[in-house]
Amino acid sequence: MNELRLSVVVCTHNRPRDLERCLEALAALEEPAEVIVVDSASDPPCQKLVERYRPLVPALRLAREETPGLSRARNRGFLEASAAVVAFVDDDAAPRPDWGGRVLAAFDADPRVGCVGGACVPVFDGERPRWLSDRLLQFAGITALGPHAREARSSAEWPFGANMAFRRDVLAQAGPFPESLGREGATLLSGDEGPVIESVRRLGFTVWLEPSAIVDHSVPVERCTGRYYWRRLWWQGVTRSRGATRPFLLGIRLSLAAVVRFTAFVLTRDRVFLYRTAESAGFLVDRARLARRSP
């Protein structure tokens, strides 16, 4: 196991069918990898499912976190990992066979690369609605990296947590993932990757986008409904509220943005603009709640 160059952390919570598909894909990787499944308080636990894959994935281990939370699970997975490159893959993502090799090749090409983000390609469990645009799909964990590998230019292009990797020594300095952010239970709070990736850049390392490092990301029927995107964008606003350093100014910007986005929806009929008005609402409501709690 010490000779393996890649550790893959899979955090899971109550999604055994997704986890099974993910482990099937990891068993087919061309690049051997250590795989650490972090069971984030699943009920029932996923131990029996993971045990079935030990013959197919020799360097497979299971860790259990009794308190749910994606950030907590990611931090536990990093502590369990032993390889020089640590990748994170969501349990509803299935890496393609050459994924691991392409991730490692991006790090090998330039020692300044501290983080690599790959592509998340949609696999629909049902029929894709006509109104579900590519821009809106980004809020379902689907990337839009373009065809060419390149450096990420801004925080809007940071890698998605469903397919990201770090040099182990860089993540040790840049982390941990903030446990005040990220999925927990039924909430859609997100954004725990952002502070860590930003810290990678502050340390002087490059964030690299590698579209050839592909995972097939499940888009369940739930994520093809308007209700999901209202909730997802509401929680996007809450996420921005929790991470805001200048909340008053950001609140003004998001208030103005709501008007602009609704106008854009009327003109284009692209629902991404309509649902993003919920981001402004989520931010403002969460700031009001925080203000009431302040002494």
MARDO-895618 format. One record per residue (C-alpha): residue in one letter; x, y, z. Coordinates in nm, 4 decimals. Layout:
residues N
<site><kegu>A</kegu><px>X</px><py>Y</py><pz>Z</pz></site>
...
//
This chain:
residues 295
<site><kegu>M</kegu><px>0.0000</px><py>0.0000</py><pz>0.0000</pz></site>
<site><kegu>N</kegu><px>0.2876</px><py>0.2392</py><pz>0.0699</pz></site>
<site><kegu>E</kegu><px>0.3873</px><py>0.2216</py><pz>-0.2973</pz></site>
<site><kegu>L</kegu><px>0.0523</px><py>0.3514</py><pz>-0.4176</pz></site>
<site><kegu>R</kegu><px>0.0665</px><py>0.7090</py><pz>-0.5426</pz></site>
<site><kegu>L</kegu><px>-0.3039</px><py>0.7878</py><pz>-0.5119</pz></site>
<site><kegu>S</kegu><px>-0.5501</px><py>0.7736</py><pz>-0.2238</pz></site>
<site><kegu>V</kegu><px>-0.9193</px><py>0.8125</py><pz>-0.3068</pz></site>
<site><kegu>V</kegu><px>-1.1557</px><py>0.9264</py><pz>-0.0315</pz></site>
<site><kegu>V</kegu><px>-1.5251</px><py>0.8483</py><pz>-0.0794</pz></site>
<site><kegu>C</kegu><px>-1.7578</px><py>1.0035</py><pz>0.1786</pz></site>
<site><kegu>T</kegu><px>-2.1025</px><py>0.8469</py><pz>0.1973</pz></site>
<site><kegu>H</kegu><px>-2.4255</px><py>0.8938</py><pz>0.3891</pz></site>
<site><kegu>N</kegu><px>-2.7307</px><py>0.6730</py><pz>0.3376</pz></site>
<site><kegu>R</kegu><px>-2.6761</px><py>0.6153</py><pz>-0.0352</pz></site>
<site><kegu>P</kegu><px>-2.5845</px><py>0.2457</py><pz>-0.0705</pz></site>
<site><kegu>R</kegu><px>-2.6826</px><py>0.2173</py><pz>-0.4380</pz></site>
<site><kegu>D</kegu><px>-2.4675</px><py>0.5163</py><pz>-0.5305</pz></site>
<site><kegu>L</kegu><px>-2.1783</px><py>0.3854</py><pz>-0.3224</pz></site>
<site><kegu>E</kegu><px>-2.2020</px><py>0.0488</py><pz>-0.4957</pz></site>
<site><kegu>R</kegu><px>-2.1713</px><py>0.2124</py><pz>-0.8401</pz></site>
<site><kegu>C</kegu><px>-1.8775</px><py>0.4203</py><pz>-0.7178</pz></site>
<site><kegu>L</kegu><px>-1.6910</px><py>0.1175</py><pz>-0.5821</pz></site>
<site><kegu>E</kegu><px>-1.7552</px><py>-0.0749</py><pz>-0.9042</pz></site>
<site><kegu>A</kegu><px>-1.5872</px><py>0.2077</py><pz>-1.0948</pz></site>
<site><kegu>L</kegu><px>-1.2963</px><py>0.2346</py><pz>-0.8510</pz></site>
<site><kegu>A</kegu><px>-1.2374</px><py>-0.1403</py><pz>-0.8837</pz></site>
<site><kegu>A</kegu><px>-1.1900</px><py>-0.0857</py><pz>-1.2594</pz></site>
<site><kegu>L</kegu><px>-0.9288</px><py>0.1910</py><pz>-1.2314</pz></site>
<site><kegu>E</kegu><px>-0.6211</px><py>0.1411</py><pz>-1.4473</pz></site>
<site><kegu>E</kegu><px>-0.4077</px><py>0.3211</py><pz>-1.1871</pz></site>
<site><kegu>P</kegu><px>-0.4045</px><py>0.1220</py><pz>-0.8598</pz></site>
<site><kegu>A</kegu><px>-0.5226</px><py>0.3325</py><pz>-0.5691</pz></site>
<site><kegu>E</kegu><px>-0.5829</px><py>0.3198</py><pz>-0.1992</pz></site>
<site><kegu>V</kegu><px>-0.9566</px><py>0.3680</py><pz>-0.1411</pz></site>
<site><kegu>I</kegu><px>-1.0912</px><py>0.4990</py><pz>0.1883</pz></site>
<site><kegu>V</kegu><px>-1.4673</px><py>0.4917</py><pz>0.2343</pz></site>
<site><kegu>V</kegu><px>-1.5808</px><py>0.7216</py><pz>0.5140</pz></site>
<site><kegu>D</kegu><px>-1.9226</px><py>0.6174</py><pz>0.6406</pz></site>
<site><kegu>S</kegu><px>-2.0745</px><py>0.9426</py><pz>0.7651</pz></site>
<site><kegu>A</kegu><px>-2.3252</px><py>0.8072</py><pz>1.0161</pz></site>
<site><kegu>S</kegu><px>-2.5153</px><py>0.5966</py><pz>0.7616</pz></site>
<site><kegu>D</kegu><px>-2.8129</px><py>0.4036</py><pz>0.8985</pz></site>
<site><kegu>P</kegu><px>-2.7692</px><py>0.1178</py><pz>0.8519</pz></site>
<site><kegu>P</kegu><px>-2.3881</px><py>0.1281</py><pz>0.8349</pz></site>
<site><kegu>C</kegu><px>-2.2328</px><py>0.0413</py><pz>0.4999</pz></site>
<site><kegu>Q</kegu><px>-1.9748</px><py>-0.2047</py><pz>0.6353</pz></site>
<site><kegu>K</kegu><px>-2.1244</px><py>-0.5142</py><pz>0.4703</pz></site>
<site><kegu>L</kegu><px>-2.1433</px><py>-0.3403</py><pz>0.1317</pz></site>
<site><kegu>V</kegu><px>-1.7806</px><py>-0.2261</py><pz>0.1509</pz></site>
<site><kegu>E</kegu><px>-1.6633</px><py>-0.5715</py><pz>0.2597</pz></site>
<site><kegu>R</kegu><px>-1.7976</px><py>-0.7178</py><pz>-0.0656</pz></site>
<site><kegu>Y</kegu><px>-1.5477</px><py>-0.5080</py><pz>-0.2615</pz></site>
<site><kegu>R</kegu><px>-1.2323</px><py>-0.5991</py><pz>-0.0715</pz></site>
<site><kegu>P</kegu><px>-1.1415</px><py>-0.8759</py><pz>-0.3215</pz></site>
<site><kegu>L</kegu><px>-1.1758</px><py>-0.6241</py><pz>-0.6073</pz></site>
<site><kegu>V</kegu><px>-1.0024</px><py>-0.3310</py><pz>-0.4373</pz></site>
<site><kegu>P</kegu><px>-0.7131</px><py>-0.4727</py><pz>-0.2315</pz></site>
<site><kegu>A</kegu><px>-0.6212</px><py>-0.1380</py><pz>-0.0714</pz></site>
<site><kegu>L</kegu><px>-0.9761</px><py>-0.0701</py><pz>0.0487</pz></site>
<site><kegu>R</kegu><px>-1.0461</px><py>0.0569</py><pz>0.3989</pz></site>
<site><kegu>L</kegu><px>-1.3511</px><py>0.1763</py><pz>0.5872</pz></site>
<site><kegu>A</kegu><px>-1.3706</px><py>0.4513</py><pz>0.8480</pz></site>
<site><kegu>R</kegu><px>-1.6836</px><py>0.5392</py><pz>1.0429</pz></site>
<site><kegu>E</kegu><px>-1.7894</px><py>0.8838</py><pz>1.1650</pz></site>
<site><kegu>E</kegu><px>-2.0782</px><py>0.8734</py><pz>1.4098</pz></site>
<site><kegu>T</kegu><px>-2.1569</px><py>1.2435</py><pz>1.3650</pz></site>
<site><kegu>P</kegu><px>-2.2804</px><py>1.3262</py><pz>1.0130</pz></site>
<site><kegu>G</kegu><px>-2.1240</px><py>1.6023</py><pz>0.8044</pz></site>
<site><kegu>L</kegu><px>-1.9425</px><py>1.6024</py><pz>0.4725</pz></site>
<site><kegu>S</kegu><px>-1.6576</px><py>1.8289</py><pz>0.5851</pz></site>
<site><kegu>R</kegu><px>-1.5999</px><py>1.6153</py><pz>0.8947</pz></site>
<site><kegu>A</kegu><px>-1.5950</px><py>1.3027</py><pz>0.6776</pz></site>
<site><kegu>R</kegu><px>-1.3491</px><py>1.4578</py><pz>0.4317</pz></site>
<site><kegu>N</kegu><px>-1.1162</px><py>1.5546</py><pz>0.7129</pz></site>
<site><kegu>R</kegu><px>-1.1312</px><py>1.2012</py><pz>0.8512</pz></site>
<site><kegu>G</kegu><px>-1.0600</px><py>1.0565</py><pz>0.5083</pz></site>
<site><kegu>F</kegu><px>-0.7543</px><py>1.2763</py><pz>0.4676</pz></site>
<site><kegu>L</kegu><px>-0.6187</px><py>1.1613</py><pz>0.8038</pz></site>
<site><kegu>E</kegu><px>-0.6644</px><py>0.7987</py><pz>0.6962</pz></site>
<site><kegu>A</kegu><px>-0.4996</px><py>0.8443</py><pz>0.3540</pz></site>
<site><kegu>S</kegu><px>-0.1355</px><py>0.7519</py><pz>0.3004</pz></site>
<site><kegu>A</kegu><px>-0.0491</px><py>0.8347</py><pz>-0.0636</pz></site>
<site><kegu>A</kegu><px>0.1242</px><py>1.1491</py><pz>-0.1922</pz></site>
<site><kegu>V</kegu><px>-0.1903</px><py>1.2560</py><pz>-0.3809</pz></site>
<site><kegu>V</kegu><px>-0.5286</px><py>1.2509</py><pz>-0.2057</pz></site>
<site><kegu>A</kegu><px>-0.8404</px><py>1.2661</py><pz>-0.4232</pz></site>
<site><kegu>F</kegu><px>-1.2006</px><py>1.3150</py><pz>-0.3158</pz></site>
<site><kegu>V</kegu><px>-1.4884</px><py>1.1591</py><pz>-0.5070</pz></site>
<site><kegu>D</kegu><px>-1.8552</px><py>1.1785</py><pz>-0.4105</pz></site>
<site><kegu>D</kegu><px>-2.0385</px><py>0.8516</py><pz>-0.3578</pz></site>
<site><kegu>D</kegu><px>-2.2702</px><py>0.9341</py><pz>-0.6510</pz></site>
<site><kegu>A</kegu><px>-1.9761</px><py>0.9758</py><pz>-0.8892</pz></site>
<site><kegu>A</kegu><px>-1.8148</px><py>0.6939</py><pz>-1.0872</pz></site>
<site><kegu>P</kegu><px>-1.4561</px><py>0.7593</py><pz>-1.2070</pz></site>
<site><kegu>R</kegu><px>-1.3717</px><py>0.6350</py><pz>-1.5545</pz></site>
<site><kegu>P</kegu><px>-1.0921</px><py>0.3774</py><pz>-1.5827</pz></site>
<site><kegu>D</kegu><px>-0.8214</px><py>0.6293</py><pz>-1.6846</pz></site>
<site><kegu>W</kegu><px>-0.9281</px><py>0.8896</py><pz>-1.4252</pz></site>
<site><kegu>G</kegu><px>-0.6565</px><py>0.8159</py><pz>-1.1696</pz></site>
<site><kegu>G</kegu><px>-0.3765</px><py>0.8208</py><pz>-1.4257</pz></site>
<site><kegu>R</kegu><px>-0.4913</px><py>1.1535</py><pz>-1.5667</pz></site>
<site><kegu>V</kegu><px>-0.5108</px><py>1.3099</py><pz>-1.2198</pz></site>
<site><kegu>L</kegu><px>-0.1566</px><py>1.1976</py><pz>-1.1393</pz></site>
<site><kegu>A</kegu><px>-0.0277</px><py>1.3123</py><pz>-1.4793</pz></site>
<site><kegu>A</kegu><px>-0.1476</px><py>1.6667</py><pz>-1.4058</pz></site>
<site><kegu>F</kegu><px>0.0521</px><py>1.6723</py><pz>-1.0832</pz></site>
<site><kegu>D</kegu><px>0.3563</px><py>1.5122</py><pz>-1.2480</pz></site>
<site><kegu>A</kegu><px>0.3616</px><py>1.7748</py><pz>-1.5234</pz></site>
<site><kegu>D</kegu><px>0.4192</px><py>2.0683</py><pz>-1.2872</pz></site>
<site><kegu>P</kegu><px>0.5380</px><py>2.0653</py><pz>-0.9234</pz></site>
<site><kegu>R</kegu><px>0.3580</px><py>2.3965</py><pz>-0.8694</pz></site>
<site><kegu>V</kegu><px>0.0179</px><py>2.2293</py><pz>-0.9124</pz></site>
<site><kegu>G</kegu><px>-0.1324</px><py>2.1848</py><pz>-0.5663</pz></site>
<site><kegu>C</kegu><px>-0.4911</px><py>2.0993</py><pz>-0.6586</pz></site>
<site><kegu>V</kegu><px>-0.6455</px><py>1.9305</py><pz>-0.9632</pz></site>
<site><kegu>G</kegu><px>-1.0132</px><py>1.9371</py><pz>-1.0520</pz></site>
<site><kegu>G</kegu><px>-1.1602</px><py>1.7003</py><pz>-1.3061</pz></site>
<site><kegu>A</kegu><px>-1.4829</px><py>1.6953</py><pz>-1.5036</pz></site>
<site><kegu>C</kegu><px>-1.8185</px><py>1.5768</py><pz>-1.3714</pz></site>
<site><kegu>V</kegu><px>-2.0293</px><py>1.4489</py><pz>-1.6617</pz></site>
<site><kegu>P</kegu><px>-2.4048</px><py>1.4019</py><pz>-1.6079</pz></site>
<site><kegu>V</kegu><px>-2.5699</px><py>1.0619</py><pz>-1.6097</pz></site>
<site><kegu>F</kegu><px>-2.9467</px><py>1.1071</py><pz>-1.5805</pz></site>
<site><kegu>D</kegu><px>-3.1534</px><py>0.8508</py><pz>-1.3906</pz></site>
<site><kegu>G</kegu><px>-3.4575</px><py>0.9695</py><pz>-1.5862</pz></site>
<site><kegu>E</kegu><px>-3.5353</px><py>1.2010</py><pz>-1.8730</pz></site>
<site><kegu>R</kegu><px>-3.3678</px><py>1.5420</py><pz>-1.8702</pz></site>
<site><kegu>P</kegu><px>-3.6248</px><py>1.8247</py><pz>-1.8724</pz></site>
<site><kegu>R</kegu><px>-3.5905</px><py>2.0727</py><pz>-2.1576</pz></site>
<site><kegu>W</kegu><px>-3.5655</px><py>2.3630</py><pz>-1.9110</pz></site>
<site><kegu>L</kegu><px>-3.2652</px><py>2.2130</py><pz>-1.7291</pz></site>
<site><kegu>S</kegu><px>-2.9831</px><py>2.4152</py><pz>-1.8874</pz></site>
<site><kegu>D</kegu><px>-2.6126</px><py>2.3399</py><pz>-1.8617</pz></site>
<site><kegu>R</kegu><px>-2.5679</px><py>2.6482</py><pz>-1.6445</pz></site>
<site><kegu>L</kegu><px>-2.8316</px><py>2.5255</py><pz>-1.4020</pz></site>
<site><kegu>L</kegu><px>-2.6805</px><py>2.1765</py><pz>-1.3982</pz></site>
<site><kegu>Q</kegu><px>-2.3684</px><py>2.3203</py><pz>-1.2357</pz></site>
<site><kegu>F</kegu><px>-2.5783</px><py>2.3432</py><pz>-0.9189</pz></site>
<site><kegu>A</kegu><px>-2.6335</px><py>1.9681</py><pz>-0.9426</pz></site>
<site><kegu>G</kegu><px>-2.2595</px><py>1.8986</py><pz>-0.9330</pz></site>
<site><kegu>I</kegu><px>-2.1960</px><py>1.9036</py><pz>-1.3085</pz></site>
<site><kegu>T</kegu><px>-1.8901</px><py>2.0921</py><pz>-1.4351</pz></site>
<site><kegu>A</kegu><px>-1.8421</px><py>2.3117</py><pz>-1.7405</pz></site>
<site><kegu>L</kegu><px>-1.4632</px><py>2.3074</py><pz>-1.7753</pz></site>
<site><kegu>G</kegu><px>-1.4389</px><py>2.3298</py><pz>-2.1518</pz></site>
<site><kegu>P</kegu><px>-1.2227</px><py>2.1044</py><pz>-2.3709</pz></site>
<site><kegu>H</kegu><px>-0.8734</px><py>2.2201</py><pz>-2.2684</pz></site>
<site><kegu>A</kegu><px>-0.6713</px><py>2.1767</py><pz>-1.9494</pz></site>
<site><kegu>R</kegu><px>-0.5833</px><py>2.5080</py><pz>-1.7874</pz></site>
<site><kegu>E</kegu><px>-0.5299</px><py>2.6956</py><pz>-1.4640</pz></site>
<site><kegu>A</kegu><px>-0.8449</px><py>2.8039</py><pz>-1.2791</pz></site>
<site><kegu>R</kegu><px>-0.8816</px><py>3.1787</py><pz>-1.3198</pz></site>
<site><kegu>S</kegu><px>-1.1120</px><py>3.2654</py><pz>-1.0288</pz></site>
<site><kegu>S</kegu><px>-1.3151</px><py>3.1194</py><pz>-0.7441</pz></site>
<site><kegu>A</kegu><px>-1.6032</px><py>3.0731</py><pz>-0.9891</pz></site>
<site><kegu>E</kegu><px>-1.3906</px><py>2.8002</py><pz>-1.1520</pz></site>
<site><kegu>W</kegu><px>-1.2772</px><py>2.6165</py><pz>-0.8393</pz></site>
<site><kegu>P</kegu><px>-1.3020</px><py>2.2358</py><pz>-0.8692</pz></site>
<site><kegu>F</kegu><px>-1.6150</px><py>2.0602</py><pz>-0.7443</pz></site>
<site><kegu>G</kegu><px>-1.5859</px><py>1.8351</py><pz>-0.4423</pz></site>
<site><kegu>A</kegu><px>-1.7172</px><py>1.5410</py><pz>-0.6437</pz></site>
<site><kegu>N</kegu><px>-1.3864</px><py>1.5278</py><pz>-0.8354</pz></site>
<site><kegu>M</kegu><px>-1.0889</px><py>1.7056</py><pz>-0.6798</pz></site>
<site><kegu>A</kegu><px>-0.7399</px><py>1.6045</py><pz>-0.5720</pz></site>
<site><kegu>F</kegu><px>-0.4556</px><py>1.7588</py><pz>-0.3709</pz></site>
<site><kegu>R</kegu><px>-0.0920</px><py>1.6970</py><pz>-0.3025</pz></site>
<site><kegu>R</kegu><px>-0.0993</px><py>1.5505</py><pz>0.0453</pz></site>
<site><kegu>D</kegu><px>0.1620</px><py>1.7878</py><pz>0.1869</pz></site>
<site><kegu>V</kegu><px>-0.0176</px><py>2.0901</py><pz>0.0387</pz></site>
<site><kegu>L</kegu><px>-0.3559</px><py>1.9901</py><pz>0.1799</pz></site>
<site><kegu>A</kegu><px>-0.1933</px><py>1.9361</py><pz>0.5191</pz></site>
<site><kegu>Q</kegu><px>-0.1084</px><py>2.3075</py><pz>0.5152</pz></site>
<site><kegu>A</kegu><px>-0.4226</px><py>2.4345</py><pz>0.3416</pz></site>
<site><kegu>G</kegu><px>-0.6825</px><py>2.2349</py><pz>0.5357</pz></site>
<site><kegu>P</kegu><px>-0.8793</px><py>2.1206</py><pz>0.7163</pz></site>
<site><kegu>F</kegu><px>-1.2169</px><py>2.1523</py><pz>0.5462</pz></site>
<site><kegu>P</kegu><px>-1.4276</px><py>2.3924</py><pz>0.7569</pz></site>
<site><kegu>E</kegu><px>-1.6878</px><py>2.1913</py><pz>0.9439</pz></site>
<site><kegu>S</kegu><px>-1.9197</px><py>2.4918</py><pz>0.9648</pz></site>
<site><kegu>L</kegu><px>-1.9799</px><py>2.4431</py><pz>0.5896</pz></site>
<site><kegu>G</kegu><px>-2.0612</px><py>2.1442</py><pz>0.3711</pz></site>
<site><kegu>R</kegu><px>-2.3517</px><py>1.9004</py><pz>0.3614</pz></site>
<site><kegu>E</kegu><px>-2.4938</px><py>1.7789</py><pz>0.6898</pz></site>
<site><kegu>G</kegu><px>-2.8030</px><py>1.5626</py><pz>0.7028</pz></site>
<site><kegu>A</kegu><px>-3.0804</px><py>1.6969</py><pz>0.4811</pz></site>
<site><kegu>T</kegu><px>-2.9351</px><py>2.0461</py><pz>0.4423</pz></site>
<site><kegu>L</kegu><px>-2.7833</px><py>2.1621</py><pz>0.1141</pz></site>
<site><kegu>L</kegu><px>-2.5200</px><py>2.3794</py><pz>0.2786</pz></site>
<site><kegu>S</kegu><px>-2.2088</px><py>2.3695</py><pz>0.0601</pz></site>
<site><kegu>G</kegu><px>-1.8844</px><py>2.5541</py><pz>-0.0034</pz></site>
<site><kegu>D</kegu><px>-1.6415</px><py>2.3706</py><pz>0.2240</pz></site>
<site><kegu>E</kegu><px>-1.4011</px><py>2.3187</py><pz>-0.0676</pz></site>
<site><kegu>G</kegu><px>-1.3690</px><py>2.6908</py><pz>-0.1411</pz></site>
<site><kegu>P</kegu><px>-1.1649</px><py>2.8050</py><pz>0.1635</pz></site>
<site><kegu>V</kegu><px>-0.9270</px><py>2.5103</py><pz>0.1239</pz></site>
<site><kegu>I</kegu><px>-0.8706</px><py>2.5701</py><pz>-0.2473</pz></site>
<site><kegu>E</kegu><px>-0.8227</px><py>2.9412</py><pz>-0.1847</pz></site>
<site><kegu>S</kegu><px>-0.5638</px><py>2.8530</py><pz>0.0799</pz></site>
<site><kegu>V</kegu><px>-0.3822</px><py>2.6350</py><pz>-0.1767</pz></site>
<site><kegu>R</kegu><px>-0.3474</px><py>2.9416</py><pz>-0.3980</pz></site>
<site><kegu>R</kegu><px>-0.2315</px><py>3.1605</py><pz>-0.1098</pz></site>
<site><kegu>L</kegu><px>0.0426</px><py>2.9079</py><pz>-0.0441</pz></site>
<site><kegu>G</kegu><px>0.1685</px><py>2.9751</py><pz>-0.3974</pz></site>
<site><kegu>F</kegu><px>0.0360</px><py>2.6640</py><pz>-0.5708</pz></site>
<site><kegu>T</kegu><px>-0.1658</px><py>2.6390</py><pz>-0.8907</pz></site>
<site><kegu>V</kegu><px>-0.5231</px><py>2.5117</py><pz>-0.9116</pz></site>
<site><kegu>W</kegu><px>-0.5419</px><py>2.3081</py><pz>-1.2322</pz></site>
<site><kegu>L</kegu><px>-0.8500</px><py>2.2040</py><pz>-1.4289</pz></site>
<site><kegu>E</kegu><px>-0.8142</px><py>1.8740</py><pz>-1.6138</pz></site>
<site><kegu>P</kegu><px>-1.1260</px><py>1.7964</py><pz>-1.8224</pz></site>
<site><kegu>S</kegu><px>-0.9897</px><py>1.4561</py><pz>-1.9287</pz></site>
<site><kegu>A</kegu><px>-1.0064</px><py>1.3314</py><pz>-1.5661</pz></site>
<site><kegu>I</kegu><px>-1.3746</px><py>1.2369</py><pz>-1.5804</pz></site>
<site><kegu>V</kegu><px>-1.6240</px><py>1.1045</py><pz>-1.3322</pz></site>
<site><kegu>D</kegu><px>-1.9781</px><py>1.0166</py><pz>-1.4374</pz></site>
<site><kegu>H</kegu><px>-2.1978</px><py>1.2000</py><pz>-1.1896</pz></site>
<site><kegu>S</kegu><px>-2.5488</px><py>1.0768</py><pz>-1.1205</pz></site>
<site><kegu>V</kegu><px>-2.8331</px><py>1.3238</py><pz>-1.1687</pz></site>
<site><kegu>P</kegu><px>-3.1293</px><py>1.1618</py><pz>-0.9919</pz></site>
<site><kegu>V</kegu><px>-3.4903</px><py>1.2416</py><pz>-1.0727</pz></site>
<site><kegu>E</kegu><px>-3.5018</px><py>1.4722</py><pz>-0.7678</pz></site>
<site><kegu>R</kegu><px>-3.2426</px><py>1.6991</py><pz>-0.9293</pz></site>
<site><kegu>C</kegu><px>-3.4568</px><py>1.7331</py><pz>-1.2391</pz></site>
<site><kegu>T</kegu><px>-3.7310</px><py>1.9199</py><pz>-1.0495</pz></site>
<site><kegu>G</kegu><px>-3.7767</px><py>2.2889</py><pz>-0.9866</pz></site>
<site><kegu>R</kegu><px>-3.8198</px><py>2.2243</py><pz>-0.6149</pz></site>
<site><kegu>Y</kegu><px>-3.4620</px><py>2.0975</py><pz>-0.5883</pz></site>
<site><kegu>Y</kegu><px>-3.3145</px><py>2.4099</py><pz>-0.7493</pz></site>
<site><kegu>W</kegu><px>-3.5179</px><py>2.6441</py><pz>-0.5318</pz></site>
<site><kegu>R</kegu><px>-3.3738</px><py>2.4638</py><pz>-0.2264</pz></site>
<site><kegu>R</kegu><px>-3.0236</px><py>2.4304</py><pz>-0.3722</pz></site>
<site><kegu>L</kegu><px>-2.9948</px><py>2.8014</py><pz>-0.4530</pz></site>
<site><kegu>W</kegu><px>-3.1511</px><py>2.9028</py><pz>-0.1207</pz></site>
<site><kegu>W</kegu><px>-2.8795</px><py>2.7070</py><pz>0.0563</pz></site>
<site><kegu>Q</kegu><px>-2.6224</px><py>2.8611</py><pz>-0.1772</pz></site>
<site><kegu>G</kegu><px>-2.7253</px><py>3.1946</py><pz>-0.0293</pz></site>
<site><kegu>V</kegu><px>-2.6957</px><py>3.0574</py><pz>0.3243</pz></site>
<site><kegu>T</kegu><px>-2.3492</px><py>2.9255</py><pz>0.2367</pz></site>
<site><kegu>R</kegu><px>-2.2421</px><py>3.2694</py><pz>0.1152</pz></site>
<site><kegu>S</kegu><px>-2.3825</px><py>3.4240</py><pz>0.4326</pz></site>
<site><kegu>R</kegu><px>-2.1789</px><py>3.1919</py><pz>0.6568</pz></site>
<site><kegu>G</kegu><px>-1.8570</px><py>3.2620</py><pz>0.4671</pz></site>
<site><kegu>A</kegu><px>-1.9018</px><py>3.6362</py><pz>0.4087</pz></site>
<site><kegu>T</kegu><px>-1.6232</px><py>3.8677</py><pz>0.5260</pz></site>
<site><kegu>R</kegu><px>-1.8150</px><py>4.1841</py><pz>0.4262</pz></site>
<site><kegu>P</kegu><px>-2.1775</px><py>4.0741</py><pz>0.4594</pz></site>
<site><kegu>F</kegu><px>-2.3349</px><py>4.4216</py><pz>0.4314</pz></site>
<site><kegu>L</kegu><px>-2.1793</px><py>4.4926</py><pz>0.0920</pz></site>
<site><kegu>L</kegu><px>-2.2487</px><py>4.1401</py><pz>-0.0290</pz></site>
<site><kegu>G</kegu><px>-2.6106</px><py>4.1778</py><pz>0.0803</pz></site>
<site><kegu>I</kegu><px>-2.6479</px><py>4.4921</py><pz>-0.1314</pz></site>
<site><kegu>R</kegu><px>-2.4917</px><py>4.3164</py><pz>-0.4306</pz></site>
<site><kegu>L</kegu><px>-2.7190</px><py>4.0141</py><pz>-0.3993</pz></site>
<site><kegu>S</kegu><px>-3.0277</px><py>4.2320</py><pz>-0.3565</pz></site>
<site><kegu>L</kegu><px>-2.9477</px><py>4.4134</py><pz>-0.6806</pz></site>
<site><kegu>A</kegu><px>-2.8565</px><py>4.0835</py><pz>-0.8445</pz></site>
<site><kegu>A</kegu><px>-3.2034</px><py>3.9431</py><pz>-0.7701</pz></site>
<site><kegu>V</kegu><px>-3.3637</px><py>4.2181</py><pz>-0.9782</pz></site>
<site><kegu>V</kegu><px>-3.1141</px><py>4.1735</py><pz>-1.2618</pz></site>
<site><kegu>R</kegu><px>-3.1550</px><py>3.7951</py><pz>-1.2616</pz></site>
<site><kegu>F</kegu><px>-3.5329</px><py>3.8068</py><pz>-1.2682</pz></site>
<site><kegu>T</kegu><px>-3.5144</px><py>4.0448</py><pz>-1.5630</pz></site>
<site><kegu>A</kegu><px>-3.2715</px><py>3.8085</py><pz>-1.7371</pz></site>
<site><kegu>F</kegu><px>-3.5138</px><py>3.5204</py><pz>-1.6802</pz></site>
<site><kegu>V</kegu><px>-3.7992</px><py>3.7178</py><pz>-1.8398</pz></site>
<site><kegu>L</kegu><px>-3.5809</px><py>3.7890</py><pz>-2.1425</pz></site>
<site><kegu>T</kegu><px>-3.4150</px><py>3.4479</py><pz>-2.1852</pz></site>
<site><kegu>R</kegu><px>-3.6501</px><py>3.2015</py><pz>-2.0089</pz></site>
<site><kegu>D</kegu><px>-3.3392</px><py>3.0288</py><pz>-1.8716</pz></site>
<site><kegu>R</kegu><px>-3.4474</px><py>2.9153</py><pz>-1.5268</pz></site>
<site><kegu>V</kegu><px>-3.0978</px><py>2.9480</py><pz>-1.3837</pz></site>
<site><kegu>F</kegu><px>-3.1696</px><py>3.3202</py><pz>-1.3488</pz></site>
<site><kegu>L</kegu><px>-3.5053</px><py>3.2595</py><pz>-1.1820</pz></site>
<site><kegu>Y</kegu><px>-3.3756</px><py>3.0084</py><pz>-0.9298</pz></site>
<site><kegu>R</kegu><px>-3.0752</px><py>3.2252</py><pz>-0.8464</pz></site>
<site><kegu>T</kegu><px>-3.3104</px><py>3.4838</py><pz>-0.6981</pz></site>
<site><kegu>A</kegu><px>-3.3458</px><py>3.2275</py><pz>-0.4178</pz></site>
<site><kegu>E</kegu><px>-2.9735</px><py>3.2718</py><pz>-0.3498</pz></site>
<site><kegu>S</kegu><px>-3.0347</px><py>3.6362</py><pz>-0.2589</pz></site>
<site><kegu>A</kegu><px>-3.3299</px><py>3.5393</py><pz>-0.0382</pz></site>
<site><kegu>G</kegu><px>-3.1335</px><py>3.2686</py><pz>0.1416</pz></site>
<site><kegu>F</kegu><px>-2.8478</px><py>3.5090</py><pz>0.2117</pz></site>
<site><kegu>L</kegu><px>-3.0707</px><py>3.7867</py><pz>0.3454</pz></site>
<site><kegu>V</kegu><px>-3.2820</px><py>3.5585</py><pz>0.5643</pz></site>
<site><kegu>D</kegu><px>-2.9749</px><py>3.3906</py><pz>0.7126</pz></site>
<site><kegu>R</kegu><px>-2.8110</px><py>3.7284</py><pz>0.7875</pz></site>
<site><kegu>A</kegu><px>-3.1308</px><py>3.8370</py><pz>0.9642</pz></site>
<site><kegu>R</kegu><px>-3.1291</px><py>3.5187</py><pz>1.1728</pz></site>
<site><kegu>L</kegu><px>-2.7657</px><py>3.5681</py><pz>1.2670</pz></site>
<site><kegu>A</kegu><px>-2.8343</px><py>3.9301</py><pz>1.3615</pz></site>
<site><kegu>R</kegu><px>-3.1173</px><py>3.8254</py><pz>1.5964</pz></site>
<site><kegu>R</kegu><px>-2.8857</px><py>3.5790</py><pz>1.7702</pz></site>
<site><kegu>S</kegu><px>-2.6147</px><py>3.8396</py><pz>1.8268</pz></site>
<site><kegu>P</kegu><px>-2.6044</px><py>3.9910</py><pz>2.1797</pz></site>
//
